[in-house]
Amino acid sequence: MPVPKAPQLLAGPPPSASAKPFCPACTRPGRRNVGRCARCTLDRRLRNLLGDEHGEIPAELRGLCQALLTVECPSTVASWLDRSAAPEILRDLKSRTRPLTHQSLDELPAGKPVEHLRSVLVATGALPPRDEQMARLERWITITITGRNDHGERELLHRYAVWHLLRRLRHRTGGAETTYSQLVGARRHVRAAITLLDWLATRDLTLASARQGDLDAWLTSGEAVGRREAGHFVRWASRHKLTSLDFPATRWGGPARVIDTEARWEQARRLLNDDALKPADRVAGLLVLLYAQWPSVISRLTLDHVKATGTTVRLHLGREPVILPEPLAGLVRQLTAARRGHAALGDQGTSPWLFPGGQPGRPISAYQLAERLRQLGIRSGQSRSTALFQLATDLPAAILARLLGIHINVAATWQRASAGDWTTYAAEVSRRTQPPARHSDSSDN
């Protein structure tokens, strides 16, 4: 009796060994994990982590959940959940029924895990953006001042740090975010003021009771740390009638290092022509070498600073745009088209920064950018001074300030240092004797 054949499957021939099974939850093909594909498994983990007892995601966290679920590789998010401290932080806030706010994150121990989670939450819309460096500076000032024992000293430092340094810094930033170097500079000023006050306290003196001889003794001692910043503090106190001390400002006498223009042009030629270097490093280095920009300024450039129309590329560094020459213009076009940050989470390719950083929604740090340039042999401070020295020789201070975004007083100071004082030149031209006018006489008629 012949053996009957097995019935043919209506769906067609049996799947090959290389065919991927379908997920029963989302019906998409893919490798399954405990009966589900990687994306559905991730969805379940996020609902357990972020959702309520019914798995519903709160409205303020839906953007975060959606961003994590739509990454190109779900295993990246799974690895982040397994290895980072972010899930523990979120569980802790959830168990204490604390709202997810900047303040609740500020109350946690400071560190990279909290800051990275904060950047992901801001990038996905779960938290509003804020000036992180300014917030960090405000917290540091509060902790530093409240740790002082003397009540009068706390009031004095509060007036100086909050009502003078912070207010001046906000005015200078003009609504833009504070840079890390500005944060460091403000801290240095507060520390210098505390150093001077502590030295006076060891001699039973205060800023109000100290005399000029006491200040001179401090300046000649080995404990005079941060003289320039302490001088700023004393002059501020003198203007507000809080002391009788006199601390004259030290005038800048020009660049301290040798201005090597040939080395500057040699580095610029390398960046313009070496295609083996990264476009981001080439553009950043050329902005230092040719346009005297600080890494802290370069790192804050956005796509809105670049205007490309036809064959012309304009870059806004100051009030007036700079027309970039080739091949720098082509490098900037290439950078705007191919730029990409290193953040695997929370970055949907919509970053506005010309130099995206490792945290989602954040630019590269000025320190990291300066370090990358240093590896190319470019010392940012020295190279910028060389560029500014040469530019101040060739351009009037007013034009220099408008194009480069520097203060007019800085431009004028560099112009005097480079002996390119256009005011003196204009005055000299105006004093030149004009040739006598020729008068016709009767013999010419």
Secondary structure by P-SEA (a helix, b strand, c coil): ccccccccccccccccccbbbbcccccccccccccccaaaaaaaaaaaacccccccccccaaaaaaaaaacccaaaaaaaaaccaaaaaaaaaaaacccccaaaaaaccccaaaaaaaaaaaaaccccccaaaaaaaaaaaaaaaaacccaaaaaaaaaaccccaaaaaaaaaccccccaaaaaaaaaaaaaaaaaaaaaaaaccccccccaaaaaaaaacccccaaaaaaaaaaaaaaaccccbbbbbbccccccccccaaaaaaaaaaaaccccccaaaaaaaaaaacccccaaaaaacccccccccccbbbbcccccccccccaaaaaaaaaaaccccccccccccccccccccccccccccaaaaaaaaaaacccaaaaaaaaaaaaaacccaaaaaaaccccaaaaaaaaaaacccaaaaaaaaaacccccccccccccc
